[in-house]
Amino acid sequence: DWPQWLQEFPEHFQQGLQWAVDAKVPSVRTLDVAYTEGVNFRAGIDGFLVSPNVSISGVQGHELSFEHSDHNPVTATFILQ
């Protein structure tokens, strides 16, 4: 089931803004039970909102199986214009 606290990303932003996310790696999980692969609801919510004067060079989610938190980390590299 879709958790009540999880909202979809808005599709429209101020002109030029963009999301830097890694859609391949879930970055958050539900907390109602301890993490068990295939049991918890997982989604991608962590990333970066990037302004028009910044280029996204790369974004990577890190699948750590929520070992340290209810989130998996996400890193990115950017080029300032």
PDB file with SEQRES, HELIX, SHEET and CRYST1 records, atoms N, CA, C and O in Angstrom:
SEQRES   1 A   81  ASP TRP PRO GLN TRP LEU GLN GLU PHE PRO GLU HIS PHE          
SEQRES   2 A   81  GLN GLN GLY LEU GLN TRP ALA VAL ASP ALA LYS VAL PRO          
SEQRES   3 A   81  SER VAL ARG THR LEU ASP VAL ALA TYR THR GLU GLY VAL          
SEQRES   4 A   81  ASN PHE ARG ALA GLY ILE ASP GLY PHE LEU VAL SER PRO          
SEQRES   5 A   81  ASN VAL SER ILE SER GLY VAL GLN GLY HIS GLU LEU SER          
SEQRES   6 A   81  PHE GLU HIS SER ASP HIS ASN PRO VAL THR ALA THR PHE          
SEQRES   7 A   81  ILE LEU GLN                                                  
SHEET    1 AA1 2 GLN A  18  ALA A  20  0                                        
SHEET    2 AA1 2 PHE A  48  VAL A  50 -1                                        
SHEET    1 AA2 2 VAL A  54  GLY A  61  0                                        
SHEET    2 AA2 2 VAL A  74  LEU A  80 -1                                        
CRYST1    1.000    1.000    1.000  90.00  90.00  90.00 P 1           1          
ATOM      1  N   ASP A   1       0.834  -1.194   0.000  1.00  0.00           N  
ATOM      2  CA  ASP A   1       0.000   0.000   0.000  1.00  0.00           C  
ATOM      3  C   ASP A   1       0.873   1.249   0.000  1.00  0.00           C  
ATOM      4  O   ASP A   1       1.970   1.263   0.558  1.00  0.00           O  
ATOM      5  N   TRP A   2       0.357   2.298  -0.640  1.00  0.00           N  
ATOM      6  CA  TRP A   2       1.059   3.579  -0.702  1.00  0.00           C  
ATOM      7  C   TRP A   2       0.918   4.270   0.655  1.00  0.00           C  
ATOM      8  O   TRP A   2      -0.205   4.542   1.079  1.00  0.00           O  
ATOM      9  N   PRO A   3       2.037   4.567   1.360  1.00  0.00           N  
ATOM     10  CA  PRO A   3       1.952   5.218   2.676  1.00  0.00           C  
ATOM     11  C   PRO A   3       1.380   6.636   2.573  1.00  0.00           C  
ATOM     12  O   PRO A   3       1.622   7.345   1.595  1.00  0.00           O  
ATOM     13  N   GLN A   4       0.639   7.027   3.570  1.00  0.00           N  
ATOM     14  CA  GLN A   4       0.009   8.347   3.583  1.00  0.00           C  
ATOM     15  C   GLN A   4       1.044   9.471   3.578  1.00  0.00           C  
ATOM     16  O   GLN A   4       0.798  10.524   2.991  1.00  0.00           O  
ATOM     17  N   TRP A   5       2.191   9.270   4.219  1.00  0.00           N  
ATOM     18  CA  TRP A   5       3.210  10.311   4.335  1.00  0.00           C  
ATOM     19  C   TRP A   5       3.969  10.547   3.039  1.00  0.00           C  
ATOM     20  O   TRP A   5       4.673  11.550   2.919  1.00  0.00           O  
ATOM     21  N   LEU A   6       3.847   9.655   2.070  1.00  0.00           N  
ATOM     22  CA  LEU A   6       4.619   9.761   0.835  1.00  0.00           C  
ATOM     23  C   LEU A   6       3.818  10.506  -0.232  1.00  0.00           C  
ATOM     24  O   LEU A   6       2.728  10.080  -0.612  1.00  0.00           O  
ATOM     25  N   GLN A   7       4.365  11.611  -0.705  1.00  0.00           N  
ATOM     26  CA  GLN A   7       3.718  12.421  -1.733  1.00  0.00           C  
ATOM     27  C   GLN A   7       4.529  12.335  -3.028  1.00  0.00           C  
ATOM     28  O   GLN A   7       5.747  12.165  -2.987  1.00  0.00           O  
ATOM     29  N   GLU A   8       3.867  12.449  -4.156  1.00  0.00           N  
ATOM     30  CA  GLU A   8       4.573  12.438  -5.436  1.00  0.00           C  
ATOM     31  C   GLU A   8       5.299  13.757  -5.640  1.00  0.00           C  
ATOM     32  O   GLU A   8       4.856  14.801  -5.161  1.00  0.00           O  
ATOM     33  N   PHE A   9       6.433  13.703  -6.366  1.00  0.00           N  
ATOM     34  CA  PHE A   9       7.148  14.920  -6.702  1.00  0.00           C  
ATOM     35  C   PHE A   9       6.287  15.778  -7.608  1.00  0.00           C  
ATOM     36  O   PHE A   9       5.642  15.259  -8.519  1.00  0.00           O  
ATOM     37  N   PRO A  10       6.265  17.080  -7.374  1.00  0.00           N  
ATOM     38  CA  PRO A  10       5.541  17.958  -8.305  1.00  0.00           C  
ATOM     39  C   PRO A  10       6.173  17.876  -9.694  1.00  0.00           C  
ATOM     40  O   PRO A  10       7.393  17.761  -9.809  1.00  0.00           O  
ATOM     41  N   GLU A  11       5.375  17.934 -10.727  1.00  0.00           N  
ATOM     42  CA  GLU A  11       5.894  17.841 -12.085  1.00  0.00           C  
ATOM     43  C   GLU A  11       6.386  19.178 -12.618  1.00  0.00           C  
ATOM     44  O   GLU A  11       7.281  19.219 -13.463  1.00  0.00           O  
ATOM     45  N   HIS A  12       5.817  20.257 -12.138  1.00  0.00           N  
ATOM     46  CA  HIS A  12       6.164  21.570 -12.671  1.00  0.00           C  
ATOM     47  C   HIS A  12       6.934  22.372 -11.626  1.00  0.00           C  
ATOM     48  O   HIS A  12       6.547  22.452 -10.460  1.00  0.00           O  
ATOM     49  N   PHE A  13       8.015  22.952 -12.075  1.00  0.00           N  
ATOM     50  CA  PHE A  13       8.853  23.777 -11.215  1.00  0.00           C  
ATOM     51  C   PHE A  13       9.056  25.129 -11.880  1.00  0.00           C  
ATOM     52  O   PHE A  13       8.692  25.351 -13.035  1.00  0.00           O  
ATOM     53  N   GLN A  14       9.650  26.015 -11.104  1.00  0.00           N  
ATOM     54  CA  GLN A  14      10.061  27.283 -11.679  1.00  0.00           C  
ATOM     55  C   GLN A  14      10.970  26.970 -12.866  1.00  0.00           C  
ATOM     56  O   GLN A  14      11.733  26.005 -12.825  1.00  0.00           O  
ATOM     57  N   GLN A  15      10.894  27.760 -13.896  1.00  0.00           N  
ATOM     58  CA  GLN A  15      11.624  27.484 -15.134  1.00  0.00           C  
ATOM     59  C   GLN A  15      13.103  27.180 -14.871  1.00  0.00           C  
ATOM     60  O   GLN A  15      13.801  27.948 -14.208  1.00  0.00           O  
ATOM     61  N   GLY A  16      13.556  26.061 -15.396  1.00  0.00           N  
ATOM     62  CA  GLY A  16      14.955  25.691 -15.314  1.00  0.00           C  
ATOM     63  C   GLY A  16      15.334  24.799 -14.152  1.00  0.00           C  
ATOM     64  O   GLY A  16      16.397  24.181 -14.189  1.00  0.00           O  
ATOM     65  N   LEU A  17      14.505  24.706 -13.117  1.00  0.00           N  
ATOM     66  CA  LEU A  17      14.840  23.832 -11.995  1.00  0.00           C  
ATOM     67  C   LEU A  17      14.656  22.376 -12.405  1.00  0.00           C  
ATOM     68  O   LEU A  17      13.770  22.050 -13.194  1.00  0.00           O  
ATOM     69  N   GLN A  18      15.498  21.513 -11.864  1.00  0.00           N  
ATOM     70  CA  GLN A  18      15.393  20.096 -12.194  1.00  0.00           C  
ATOM     71  C   GLN A  18      15.777  19.256 -10.979  1.00  0.00           C  
ATOM     72  O   GLN A  18      16.523  19.703 -10.108  1.00  0.00           O  
ATOM     73  N   TRP A  19      15.253  18.031 -10.939  1.00  0.00           N  
ATOM     74  CA  TRP A  19      15.582  17.091  -9.875  1.00  0.00           C  
ATOM     75  C   TRP A  19      16.778  16.255 -10.292  1.00  0.00           C  
ATOM     76  O   TRP A  19      16.876  15.827 -11.442  1.00  0.00           O  
ATOM     77  N   ALA A  20      17.684  16.025  -9.356  1.00  0.00           N  
ATOM     78  CA  ALA A  20      18.783  15.080  -9.533  1.00  0.00           C  
ATOM     79  C   ALA A  20      18.502  13.916  -8.592  1.00  0.00           C  
ATOM     80  O   ALA A  20      18.746  14.011  -7.389  1.00  0.00           O  
ATOM     81  N   VAL A  21      17.990  12.818  -9.139  1.00  0.00           N  
ATOM     82  CA  VAL A  21      17.653  11.634  -8.342  1.00  0.00           C  
ATOM     83  C   VAL A  21      18.132  10.381  -9.066  1.00  0.00           C  
ATOM     84  O   VAL A  21      18.320  10.391 -10.283  1.00  0.00           O  
ATOM     85  N   ASP A  22      18.325   9.322  -8.324  1.00  0.00           N  
ATOM     86  CA  ASP A  22      18.648   8.018  -8.899  1.00  0.00           C  
ATOM     87  C   ASP A  22      17.413   7.142  -8.719  1.00  0.00           C  
ATOM     88  O   ASP A  22      17.157   6.634  -7.627  1.00  0.00           O  
ATOM     89  N   ALA A  23      16.660   6.971  -9.783  1.00  0.00           N  
ATOM     90  CA  ALA A  23      15.405   6.223  -9.711  1.00  0.00           C  
ATOM     91  C   ALA A  23      15.614   4.711  -9.577  1.00  0.00           C  
ATOM     92  O   ALA A  23      14.657   3.977  -9.329  1.00  0.00           O  
ATOM     93  N   LYS A  24      16.846   4.243  -9.737  1.00  0.00           N  
ATOM     94  CA  LYS A  24      17.114   2.806  -9.672  1.00  0.00           C  
ATOM     95  C   LYS A  24      17.282   2.280  -8.247  1.00  0.00           C  
ATOM     96  O   LYS A  24      17.131   1.082  -8.008  1.00  0.00           O  
ATOM     97  N   VAL A  25      17.595   3.176  -7.294  1.00  0.00           N  
ATOM     98  CA  VAL A  25      17.874   2.740  -5.922  1.00  0.00           C  
ATOM     99  C   VAL A  25      16.870   3.394  -4.976  1.00  0.00           C  
ATOM    100  O   VAL A  25      16.824   4.621  -4.897  1.00  0.00           O  
ATOM    101  N   PRO A  26      16.069   2.614  -4.261  1.00  0.00           N  
ATOM    102  CA  PRO A  26      15.137   3.215  -3.293  1.00  0.00           C  
ATOM    103  C   PRO A  26      15.913   3.899  -2.174  1.00  0.00           C  
ATOM    104  O   PRO A  26      16.925   3.385  -1.700  1.00  0.00           O  
ATOM    105  N   SER A  27      15.426   5.061  -1.761  1.00  0.00           N  
ATOM    106  CA  SER A  27      16.169   5.826  -0.763  1.00  0.00           C  
ATOM    107  C   SER A  27      15.454   5.910   0.590  1.00  0.00           C  
ATOM    108  O   SER A  27      16.025   6.433   1.547  1.00  0.00           O  
ATOM    109  N   VAL A  28      14.234   5.415   0.688  1.00  0.00           N  
ATOM    110  CA  VAL A  28      13.513   5.447   1.961  1.00  0.00           C  
ATOM    111  C   VAL A  28      12.672   4.175   2.085  1.00  0.00           C  
ATOM    112  O   VAL A  28      12.295   3.555   1.091  1.00  0.00           O  
ATOM    113  N   ARG A  29      12.393   3.810   3.332  1.00  0.00           N  
ATOM    114  CA  ARG A  29      11.574   2.619   3.590  1.00  0.00           C  
ATOM    115  C   ARG A  29      10.591   2.915   4.714  1.00  0.00           C  
ATOM    116  O   ARG A  29      10.753   3.886   5.453  1.00  0.00           O  
ATOM    117  N   THR A  30       9.584   2.080   4.835  1.00  0.00           N  
ATOM    118  CA  THR A  30       8.642   2.207   5.943  1.00  0.00           C  
ATOM    119  C   THR A  30       9.306   1.743   7.241  1.00  0.00           C  
ATOM    120  O   THR A  30      10.270   0.978   7.234  1.00  0.00           O  
ATOM    121  N   LEU A  31       8.756   2.232   8.352  1.00  0.00           N  
ATOM    122  CA  LEU A  31       9.349   1.961   9.663  1.00  0.00           C  
ATOM    123  C   LEU A  31       8.453   1.129  10.574  1.00  0.00           C  
ATOM    124  O   LEU A  31       8.792   0.921  11.739  1.00  0.00           O  
ATOM    125  N   ASP A  32       7.325   0.653  10.073  1.00  0.00           N  
ATOM    126  CA  ASP A  32       6.395  -0.073  10.942  1.00  0.00           C  
ATOM    127  C   ASP A  32       6.938  -1.425  11.398  1.00  0.00           C  
ATOM    128  O   ASP A  32       6.493  -1.965  12.411  1.00  0.00           O  
ATOM    129  N   VAL A  33       7.897  -1.969  10.653  1.00  0.00           N  
ATOM    130  CA  VAL A  33       8.577  -3.212  11.035  1.00  0.00           C  
ATOM    131  C   VAL A  33      10.057  -3.066  10.710  1.00  0.00           C  
ATOM    132  O   VAL A  33      10.437  -2.208   9.913  1.00  0.00           O  
ATOM    133  N   ALA A  34      10.895  -3.899  11.323  1.00  0.00           N  
ATOM    134  CA  ALA A  34      12.323  -3.900  11.004  1.00  0.00           C  
ATOM    135  C   ALA A  34      12.505  -4.194   9.517  1.00  0.00           C  
ATOM    136  O   ALA A  34      11.677  -4.875   8.912  1.00  0.00           O  
ATOM    137  N   TYR A  35      13.579  -3.685   8.932  1.00  0.00           N  
ATOM    138  CA  TYR A  35      13.766  -3.865   7.494  1.00  0.00           C  
ATOM    139  C   TYR A  35      13.970  -5.329   7.136  1.00  0.00           C  
ATOM    140  O   TYR A  35      14.843  -6.011   7.672  1.00  0.00           O  
ATOM    141  N   THR A  36      13.141  -5.782   6.218  1.00  0.00           N  
ATOM    142  CA  THR A  36      13.248  -7.117   5.650  1.00  0.00           C  
ATOM    143  C   THR A  36      13.033  -6.991   4.145  1.00  0.00           C  
ATOM    144  O   THR A  36      12.001  -6.489   3.700  1.00  0.00           O  
ATOM    145  N   GLU A  37      13.993  -7.440   3.379  1.00  0.00           N  
ATOM    146  CA  GLU A  37      13.905  -7.376   1.917  1.00  0.00           C  
ATOM    147  C   GLU A  37      12.580  -7.970   1.447  1.00  0.00           C  
ATOM    148  O   GLU A  37      12.222  -9.086   1.824  1.00  0.00           O  
ATOM    149  N   GLY A  38      11.858  -7.218   0.624  1.00  0.00           N  
ATOM    150  CA  GLY A  38      10.600  -7.678   0.064  1.00  0.00           C  
ATOM    151  C   GLY A  38       9.384  -7.457   0.949  1.00  0.00           C  
ATOM    152  O   GLY A  38       8.261  -7.727   0.521  1.00  0.00           O  
ATOM    153  N   VAL A  39       9.578  -6.968   2.183  1.00  0.00           N  
ATOM    154  CA  VAL A  39       8.462  -6.748   3.098  1.00  0.00           C  
ATOM    155  C   VAL A  39       8.128  -5.263   3.203  1.00  0.00           C  
ATOM    156  O   VAL A  39       6.970  -4.875   3.051  1.00  0.00           O  
ATOM    157  N   ASN A  40       9.132  -4.435   3.461  1.00  0.00           N  
ATOM    158  CA  ASN A  40       8.909  -3.003   3.642  1.00  0.00           C  
ATOM    159  C   ASN A  40       8.595  -2.312   2.310  1.00  0.00           C  
ATOM    160  O   ASN A  40       9.093  -2.703   1.254  1.00  0.00           O  
ATOM    161  N   PHE A  41       7.758  -1.280   2.390  1.00  0.00           N  
ATOM    162  CA  PHE A  41       7.530  -0.418   1.232  1.00  0.00           C  
ATOM    163  C   PHE A  41       8.776   0.436   1.074  1.00  0.00           C  
ATOM    164  O   PHE A  41       9.273   0.999   2.050  1.00  0.00           O  
ATOM    165  N   ARG A  42       9.286   0.536  -0.157  1.00  0.00           N  
ATOM    166  CA  ARG A  42      10.465   1.349  -0.447  1.00  0.00           C  
ATOM    167  C   ARG A  42      10.135   2.310  -1.577  1.00  0.00           C  
ATOM    168  O   ARG A  42       9.328   2.001  -2.454  1.00  0.00           O  
ATOM    169  N   ALA A  43      10.769   3.483  -1.546  1.00  0.00           N  
ATOM    170  CA  ALA A  43      10.545   4.484  -2.589  1.00  0.00           C  
ATOM    171  C   ALA A  43      11.788   5.357  -2.718  1.00  0.00           C  
ATOM    172  O   ALA A  43      12.663   5.354  -1.852  1.00  0.00           O  
ATOM    173  N   GLY A  44      11.845   6.094  -3.802  1.00  0.00           N  
ATOM    174  CA  GLY A  44      12.930   7.052  -4.005  1.00  0.00           C  
ATOM    175  C   GLY A  44      12.447   8.456  -3.732  1.00  0.00           C  
ATOM    176  O   GLY A  44      11.655   8.996  -4.504  1.00  0.00           O  
ATOM    177  N   ILE A  45      12.911   9.066  -2.640  1.00  0.00           N  
ATOM    178  CA  ILE A  45      12.489  10.431  -2.323  1.00  0.00           C  
ATOM    179  C   ILE A  45      13.668  11.374  -2.126  1.00  0.00           C  
ATOM    180  O   ILE A  45      13.481  12.590  -2.081  1.00  0.00           O  
ATOM    181  N   ASP A  46      14.874  10.839  -2.009  1.00  0.00           N  
ATOM    182  CA  ASP A  46      16.031  11.681  -1.707  1.00  0.00           C  
ATOM    183  C   ASP A  46      16.771  12.052  -2.981  1.00  0.00           C  
ATOM    184  O   ASP A  46      16.983  11.227  -3.870  1.00  0.00           O  
ATOM    185  N   GLY A  47      17.151  13.300  -3.038  1.00  0.00           N  
ATOM    186  CA  GLY A  47      17.876  13.804  -4.190  1.00  0.00           C  
ATOM    187  C   GLY A  47      18.149  15.281  -4.013  1.00  0.00           C  
ATOM    188  O   GLY A  47      18.204  15.785  -2.891  1.00  0.00           O  
ATOM    189  N   PHE A  48      18.319  15.967  -5.117  1.00  0.00           N  
ATOM    190  CA  PHE A  48      18.718  17.363  -5.096  1.00  0.00           C  
ATOM    191  C   PHE A  48      17.864  18.152  -6.069  1.00  0.00           C  
ATOM    192  O   PHE A  48      17.618  17.696  -7.185  1.00  0.00           O  
ATOM    193  N   LEU A  49      17.406  19.330  -5.664  1.00  0.00           N  
ATOM    194  CA  LEU A  49      16.713  20.254  -6.550  1.00  0.00           C  
ATOM    195  C   LEU A  49      17.770  21.236  -7.044  1.00  0.00           C  
ATOM    196  O   LEU A  49      18.382  21.953  -6.252  1.00  0.00           O  
ATOM    197  N   VAL A  50      17.976  21.261  -8.350  1.00  0.00           N  
ATOM    198  CA  VAL A  50      19.126  21.945  -8.931  1.00  0.00           C  
ATOM    199  C   VAL A  50      18.681  23.183  -9.711  1.00  0.00           C  
ATOM    200  O   VAL A  50      17.735  23.131 -10.497  1.00  0.00           O  
ATOM    201  N   SER A  51      19.379  24.291  -9.481  1.00  0.00           N  
ATOM    202  CA  SER A  51      19.052  25.555 -10.143  1.00  0.00           C  
ATOM    203  C   SER A  51      19.606  25.585 -11.567  1.00  0.00           C  
ATOM    204  O   SER A  51      20.465  24.774 -11.913  1.00  0.00           O  
ATOM    205  N   PRO A  52      19.121  26.512 -12.396  1.00  0.00           N  
ATOM    206  CA  PRO A  52      19.511  26.551 -13.806  1.00  0.00           C  
ATOM    207  C   PRO A  52      21.001  26.797 -14.056  1.00  0.00           C  
ATOM    208  O   PRO A  52      21.502  26.451 -15.126  1.00  0.00           O  
ATOM    209  N   ASN A  53      21.713  27.380 -13.105  1.00  0.00           N  
ATOM    210  CA  ASN A  53      23.137  27.655 -13.326  1.00  0.00           C  
ATOM    211  C   ASN A  53      24.047  26.506 -12.880  1.00  0.00           C  
ATOM    212  O   ASN A  53      25.255  26.687 -12.727  1.00  0.00           O  
ATOM    213  N   VAL A  54      23.461  25.331 -12.675  1.00  0.00           N  
ATOM    214  CA  VAL A  54      24.215  24.148 -12.258  1.00  0.00           C  
ATOM    215  C   VAL A  54      23.849  22.990 -13.182  1.00  0.00           C  
ATOM    216  O   VAL A  54      22.670  22.718 -13.408  1.00  0.00           O  
ATOM    217  N   SER A  55      24.865  22.311 -13.713  1.00  0.00           N  
ATOM    218  CA  SER A  55      24.645  21.107 -14.538  1.00  0.00           C  
ATOM    219  C   SER A  55      24.842  19.876 -13.663  1.00  0.00           C  
ATOM    220  O   SER A  55      25.727  19.838 -12.809  1.00  0.00           O  
ATOM    221  N   ILE A  56      24.012  18.882 -13.888  1.00  0.00           N  
ATOM    222  CA  ILE A  56      24.116  17.618 -13.148  1.00  0.00           C  
ATOM    223  C   ILE A  56      25.073  16.716 -13.914  1.00  0.00           C  
ATOM    224  O   ILE A  56      24.804  16.341 -15.055  1.00  0.00           O  
ATOM    225  N   SER A  57      26.183  16.372 -13.288  1.00  0.00           N  
ATOM    226  CA  SER A  57      27.167  15.500 -13.918  1.00  0.00           C  
ATOM    227  C   SER A  57      26.862  14.032 -13.637  1.00  0.00           C  
ATOM    228  O   SER A  57      27.098  13.170 -14.484  1.00  0.00           O  
ATOM    229  N   GLY A  58      26.338  13.750 -12.445  1.00  0.00           N  
ATOM    230  CA  GLY A  58      26.002  12.378 -12.100  1.00  0.00           C  
ATOM    231  C   GLY A  58      25.269  12.309 -10.777  1.00  0.00           C  
ATOM    232  O   GLY A  58      25.453  13.154  -9.901  1.00  0.00           O  
ATOM    233  N   VAL A  59      24.427  11.281 -10.641  1.00  0.00           N  
ATOM    234  CA  VAL A  59      23.685  11.041  -9.402  1.00  0.00           C  
ATOM    235  C   VAL A  59      23.732   9.545  -9.134  1.00  0.00           C  
ATOM    236  O   VAL A  59      23.513   8.736 -10.036  1.00  0.00           O  
ATOM    237  N   GLN A  60      24.018   9.183  -7.887  1.00  0.00           N  
ATOM    238  CA  GLN A  60      24.083   7.760  -7.554  1.00  0.00           C  
ATOM    239  C   GLN A  60      23.458   7.501  -6.194  1.00  0.00           C  
ATOM    240  O   GLN A  60      23.865   8.081  -5.187  1.00  0.00           O  
ATOM    241  N   GLY A  61      22.462   6.619  -6.178  1.00  0.00           N  
ATOM    242  CA  GLY A  61      21.936   6.102  -4.929  1.00  0.00           C  
ATOM    243  C   GLY A  61      22.804   4.940  -4.491  1.00  0.00           C  
ATOM    244  O   GLY A  61      23.338   4.208  -5.325  1.00  0.00           O  
ATOM    245  N   HIS A  62      22.947   4.768  -3.187  1.00  0.00           N  
ATOM    246  CA  HIS A  62      23.817   3.712  -2.657  1.00  0.00           C  
ATOM    247  C   HIS A  62      22.959   2.700  -1.899  1.00  0.00           C  
ATOM    248  O   HIS A  62      22.411   2.998  -0.838  1.00  0.00           O  
ATOM    249  N   GLU A  63      22.856   1.507  -2.463  1.00  0.00           N  
ATOM    250  CA  GLU A  63      22.041   0.449  -1.863  1.00  0.00           C  
ATOM    251  C   GLU A  63      22.788  -0.165  -0.684  1.00  0.00           C  
ATOM    252  O   GLU A  63      23.639  -1.037  -0.857  1.00  0.00           O  
ATOM    253  N   LEU A  64      22.454   0.306   0.517  1.00  0.00           N  
ATOM    254  CA  LEU A  64      23.064  -0.211   1.739  1.00  0.00           C  
ATOM    255  C   LEU A  64      22.084  -1.046   2.544  1.00  0.00           C  
ATOM    256  O   LEU A  64      22.346  -1.367   3.702  1.00  0.00           O  
ATOM    257  N   SER A  65      20.963  -1.398   1.943  1.00  0.00           N  
ATOM    258  CA  SER A  65      19.920  -2.182   2.616  1.00  0.00           C  
ATOM    259  C   SER A  65      19.486  -1.540   3.924  1.00  0.00           C  
ATOM    260  O   SER A  65      19.153  -2.230   4.888  1.00  0.00           O  
ATOM    261  N   PHE A  66      19.494  -0.202   3.948  1.00  0.00           N  
ATOM    262  CA  PHE A  66      19.026   0.572   5.107  1.00  0.00           C  
ATOM    263  C   PHE A  66      19.735   0.146   6.391  1.00  0.00           C  
ATOM    264  O   PHE A  66      19.130   0.094   7.462  1.00  0.00           O  
ATOM    265  N   GLU A  67      21.012  -0.156   6.266  1.00  0.00           N  
ATOM    266  CA  GLU A  67      21.800  -0.666   7.392  1.00  0.00           C  
ATOM    267  C   GLU A  67      21.910   0.342   8.537  1.00  0.00           C  
ATOM    268  O   GLU A  67      21.864  -0.050   9.703  1.00  0.00           O  
ATOM    269  N   HIS A  68      22.055   1.627   8.226  1.00  0.00           N  
ATOM    270  CA  HIS A  68      22.308   2.626   9.256  1.00  0.00           C  
ATOM    271  C   HIS A  68      21.141   3.563   9.506  1.00  0.00           C  
ATOM    272  O   HIS A  68      21.181   4.364  10.441  1.00  0.00           O  
ATOM    273  N   SER A  69      20.102   3.478   8.687  1.00  0.00           N  
ATOM    274  CA  SER A  69      19.033   4.471   8.754  1.00  0.00           C  
ATOM    275  C   SER A  69      17.815   3.941   8.005  1.00  0.00           C  
ATOM    276  O   SER A  69      17.850   2.859   7.419  1.00  0.00           O  
ATOM    277  N   ASP A  70      16.740   4.722   8.033  1.00  0.00           N  
ATOM    278  CA  ASP A  70      15.582   4.389   7.205  1.00  0.00           C  
ATOM    279  C   ASP A  70      15.735   4.985   5.802  1.00  0.00           C  
ATOM    280  O   ASP A  70      14.808   4.928   4.994  1.00  0.00           O  
ATOM    281  N   HIS A  71      16.906   5.552   5.521  1.00  0.00           N  
ATOM    282  CA  HIS A  71      17.217   6.086   4.193  1.00  0.00           C  
ATOM    283  C   HIS A  71      18.505   5.453   3.686  1.00  0.00           C  
ATOM    284  O   HIS A  71      19.389   5.110   4.471  1.00  0.00           O  
ATOM    285  N   ASN A  72      18.605   5.299   2.369  1.00  0.00           N  
ATOM    286  CA  ASN A  72      19.864   4.990   1.714  1.00  0.00           C  
ATOM    287  C   ASN A  72      20.446   6.308   1.224  1.00  0.00           C  
ATOM    288  O   ASN A  72      19.691   7.183   0.799  1.00  0.00           O  
ATOM    289  N   PRO A  73      21.769   6.479   1.270  1.00  0.00           N  
ATOM    290  CA  PRO A  73      22.361   7.747   0.842  1.00  0.00           C  
ATOM    291  C   PRO A  73      22.307   7.937  -0.676  1.00  0.00           C  
ATOM    292  O   PRO A  73      22.242   6.980  -1.448  1.00  0.00           O  
ATOM    293  N   VAL A  74      22.337   9.207  -1.068  1.00  0.00           N  
ATOM    294  CA  VAL A  74      22.410   9.591  -2.474  1.00  0.00           C  
ATOM    295  C   VAL A  74      23.523  10.627  -2.604  1.00  0.00           C  
ATOM    296  O   VAL A  74      23.584  11.579  -1.826  1.00  0.00           O  
ATOM    297  N   THR A  75      24.391  10.442  -3.576  1.00  0.00           N  
ATOM    298  CA  THR A  75      25.440  11.424  -3.845  1.00  0.00           C  
ATOM    299  C   THR A  75      25.289  11.931  -5.265  1.00  0.00           C  
ATOM    300  O   THR A  75      24.707  11.264  -6.121  1.00  0.00           O  
ATOM    301  N   ALA A  76      25.821  13.120  -5.503  1.00  0.00           N  
ATOM    302  CA  ALA A  76      25.754  13.710  -6.834  1.00  0.00           C  
ATOM    303  C   ALA A  76      26.992  14.544  -7.091  1.00  0.00           C  
ATOM    304  O   ALA A  76      27.648  15.018  -6.163  1.00  0.00           O  
ATOM    305  N   THR A  77      27.298  14.715  -8.360  1.00  0.00           N  
ATOM    306  CA  THR A  77      28.352  15.638  -8.759  1.00  0.00           C  
ATOM    307  C   THR A  77      27.729  16.664  -9.689  1.00  0.00           C  
ATOM    308  O   THR A  77      26.855  16.353 -10.498  1.00  0.00           O  
ATOM    309  N   PHE A  78      28.202  17.894  -9.550  1.00  0.00           N  
ATOM    310  CA  PHE A  78      27.623  19.013 -10.287  1.00  0.00           C  
ATOM    311  C   PHE A  78      28.733  19.844 -10.928  1.00  0.00           C  
ATOM    312  O   PHE A  78      29.882  19.821 -10.488  1.00  0.00           O  
ATOM    313  N   ILE A  79      28.367  20.568 -11.962  1.00  0.00           N  
ATOM    314  CA  ILE A  79      29.265  21.522 -12.601  1.00  0.00           C  
ATOM    315  C   ILE A  79      28.613  22.896 -12.489  1.00  0.00           C  
ATOM    316  O   ILE A  79      27.507  23.113 -12.982  1.00  0.00           O  
ATOM    317  N   LEU A  80      29.316  23.820 -11.833  1.00  0.00           N  
ATOM    318  CA  LEU A  80      28.818  25.185 -11.718  1.00  0.00           C  
ATOM    319  C   LEU A  80      29.080  25.915 -13.028  1.00  0.00           C  
ATOM    320  O   LEU A  80      30.182  25.839 -13.572  1.00  0.00           O  
ATOM    321  N   GLN A  81      28.090  26.613 -13.530  1.00  0.00           N  
ATOM    322  CA  GLN A  81      28.249  27.314 -14.803  1.00  0.00           C  
ATOM    323  C   GLN A  81      28.524  28.775 -14.582  1.00  0.00           C  
ATOM    324  O   GLN A  81      28.686  29.524 -15.545  1.00  0.00           O  
TER     325      GLN A  81                                                      
END                                                                             
